[in-house]
Each structure stands twice: as structure tokens, then as C-alpha cells.
Amino acid sequence: MKSAAPAAVLSPPLPRPVGLGARLGAFGRSVWPGLMMSLVVALAAVGLTSLERDVFGKAWLEPLVLAILLGAGVRAAWTPDARFRAGIDFSGKILLEVAVVLLGASVSAATLSSLGLGFVAGVFALVAAAILVGFGIGRLLGLNPRMALLVACGNAICGNSAIAAVAPVIDADGEEVAASIAFTALLGVVVVLTLPLLGGLMAMSGLQFGALAGLTVYAVPQVLAAAAPFGAVATQTGTVVKLARVLMLGPVILVLSLIFRDRAAAKSGPGLHRLLPWFILGFLAMIALRNLDLIPQAALSPMAAASGLLTVAAMAALGLQTDIRAVARAGGRVAAAVVLSLAALVGLSLGLIGVLGV
């Protein structure tokens, strides 16, 4: 008698491919809590600004600045847990990048032509000089070369983003990165609050103050916050000048890669996205579309409003990421290096503005 044929062995079902909708849903669920927290802080900042106008007849602190302060205050009292981090990171990065792209639609050709090629060349020279001066200050204060470079590049280019981009190139360790980022994050808020006072004391025009803000303030949304009291020309000019500084990040990374090539030989080089981030391309594309009259006039005002609201939310997220307690643990020499390097940058910037007659 023949034995029965063995039963067919059933293979486990293949996993079904995850559709785009499912992926977007999962992404939305991970981002939603932190995004809502950032929006709540942003709405509170807008509400406080309205209260300022009702009580004092004038808004002394703009919503962008209040969003930073409120966010940092929340972070000081309570550290958001893992549920909120993805959304806060998304708000602080993607929202502000989208806001910058939309802001390009408000930049006129007149603003760009008012700067001139000489000023753009001056921006590049300023960044190089600020890095050298900042590095020298850090070394004189006893910082090691890596820490001195982190502080110098952060001050000269774009704060925490520059520090994060430069750190792997120069093989900086975690404590060095954390200390330099902690101080630049706090000092960035201080600059936003105090720089308009300097501009007022010097009776600077919107064009002049926009150039000063773009040359000295760390992040693009912080440039918007600092320049807002001086009007639309200051905001537009500050953004253009700031993005010119950001473009220096690529050349700086390449130069440092050559200097530290022995240490970085086993690591991959900097990506193209660091040399020319997408939001810079988007910002420039919006400028081109605006000045070719390819954006309807009726769309310009809503785009400007959306840019402003997204920037307030991004500033709230940046405040929620600022750990004031970490600043206290970072050390006096780093603090002194950051402050003195920034003072040198302000001095160099005022000199550039005066020489070029902006």
C-alpha cells in the first residue's frame, strides 16, 4: 500500500506592499503631536501680540520672537518626550523651509539689484574673515581646534546647521557639538531681541538693517524676526543676504574636508544637498517667477501670510528645541568665544555696510 502523498507545505504569504496612503498616514501620526504643540505655542504668541497692541497700542515683541521665548519657556519647564520630537523637528525644519520658499514670492528685482555684485562678494569675504577671527578668538581662550572651528563656523554662517554640517568633517565629538550648539541656540534668541535696538540707535534704513540682520543673525527665521520691525524691505534684504551666507556652507565644508582629509578619508564626503539645499533653490525659483510676472498678483498676499504663519510655528519649534539648562553646563570659555566671535561679526558687518554704502 502506497503511503499518502505529503501535504503541500504552504509558504507564508508575502508581505503586502505598503501603499503611499499608508505611509503618509503613518508619517502624519508620528508628526501630529509635535506639530500641534508647535502650532499651539505659535497661536499663543500671536494672541500675546494682539494683547500687546490692545494694551500698549503697539506690539513691542513680534510673534516670531514671542514664539521663541514661549517655546524655550515650555522646554525649560518640561522636556517633550519621544511622542512630540518628530513633529517638533518637522516644524522647526520643514515648515521654516517652506516658509522661506514662499517668501521668495515677495522679493522684488529692485531689492536684489539694490545689493549689487559687490555686496554679494563682500558677503563671501565677510564669512571667510569671520571664520578666521572666530577661530583665533577661540584658540586664544583655550578652546581646542575642533571646538574653536565649530564656534567660528556657527557664528559666521548659520548657527546650529553649520555646526552640525561641519562636525563630522572635522571629527568633533558629541560634547563639543552639544556645547557649541547650546550657546549658539541661546545667543541666537538674544541677537533677535537686541539687534533691532542697535539698528534703532544707529537710525538705520530698512535696507541697511536688513543687510545687518542677514550678515549677523544665525537662522533664516530669526532674520525674519529681527528684521520685521524695520519693514518689508528689511525682511526681504535680510533674507537674501542670509541665504548668500548659507551658500558659503558648501565651500567651507569642502575646504575643511581638504584640511582634515586624513581624518575624513574613511567617511563619505558632504552631500550635494548641503552645498545647495532645496529651499534655497525654491526661494530663488520664487524670486524668478515673481519678477517674470508668472505669479498672479492676487496670490502674493496669501503667500506672504502663509509664509508668516509657518515661520511663527517654526520659531515656536526652535524654542521648544532650546534647552536652557544645557547652556548652563557648557562652560564659560565656550560662552566667551561665542559672544566675542559674534561681536566681531557685528563689527565686520557694520564695516562692510559702511564701505559699500548700502
Buried (B, 14 or more C-beta within 10 A) or exposed (E): EEEEEEEEEEEEEEEEEEEEEEEEEEEEEBBBBBBEBBBBBBBBBBEBBEEBEEEEEEBEBBBBBBBBBBBBBBBEEEEBEEEBBBBBBBBBBBBBBBBBBBBBBBBBEEBBEBBEEEBBEBBBEBBBBBBEBBBBBBBEBEBEEBBBBBBBBBBBBBBBBBBBBBBBBBEBEEEBBBBBBBBBBBBBBEBBBEBBEBBEEEEBBBBBBBBBBBBBBBBBBBBBBBBBBBBBBBBBBBBBBBBBBBBBBBEBBBEBBEEBEEEBEEEEEBEEEBBBBEBBEBBBEBBBEBBEEEBEEEEEEEBBEBBBBBBBBBBBBBBBBBBBEBBEEBBEBBBBBBBBBBEBBBEBBBEBBEEBEB
